[in-house]
Amino acid sequence: MAKRKYKKRSRKSNNFFMVFFIIVIVLAIAAFVITYFVMQTEDTADKNIANIDSTKISTQSITAKFILDGTWASYNDGAMLTIKGQSFTIELPSVESSEVTSGKIIIVDKTATFVYTYDDSNCGIKPGKYEFKILNNGEVTFKKLDDHCNSRSMLLVATWFKV
């Protein structure tokens, strides 16, 4: 009777699958961790917005919300400010690439409070409070009341026209 020769499986193929499996698990864990921290940052921003006193809302502030909704361009540097409901984005034009910052906005009477959504922005998630004035020609100006973020105040303190 002839002996059968069995080929032994190489350990290299088993090792390859084991390394591949470990890499997939590590990437999945990293994705969950990153998602957790992003969600925590957004929750903190929402809590900061909730702490802003918005109990006294007049019809004038409701009208101002509708007037400010839309896209505005700055005469100073061409920045674009888009306001939709309680969200805003600021886009800085650049030859290389544009920089976009977003967050939440609370409008009460003639005061607008801007809070960046993500902690990794230049200002973190600290609110900035501005008084706005709608001019006769439909333009709007923002005057800084309380904001410790110089980059945000340099952007917002300007005259804006509706696009």
Secondary structure, DSSP 8 states (H G I E B T S, - for coil): ----------HHHHHHHHHHHHHHHHHHHHHHHHHHHHHHHHHHHHHHHHHS------HHHHHHHHHH-EEEEETTT--EEEEETTEEEEEE--SS--EEEEEEEEEETTEEEEEES-TTSTTTT--EEEEEEE-TTS-EEEEEEE---HHHHHHHSSEEEE-
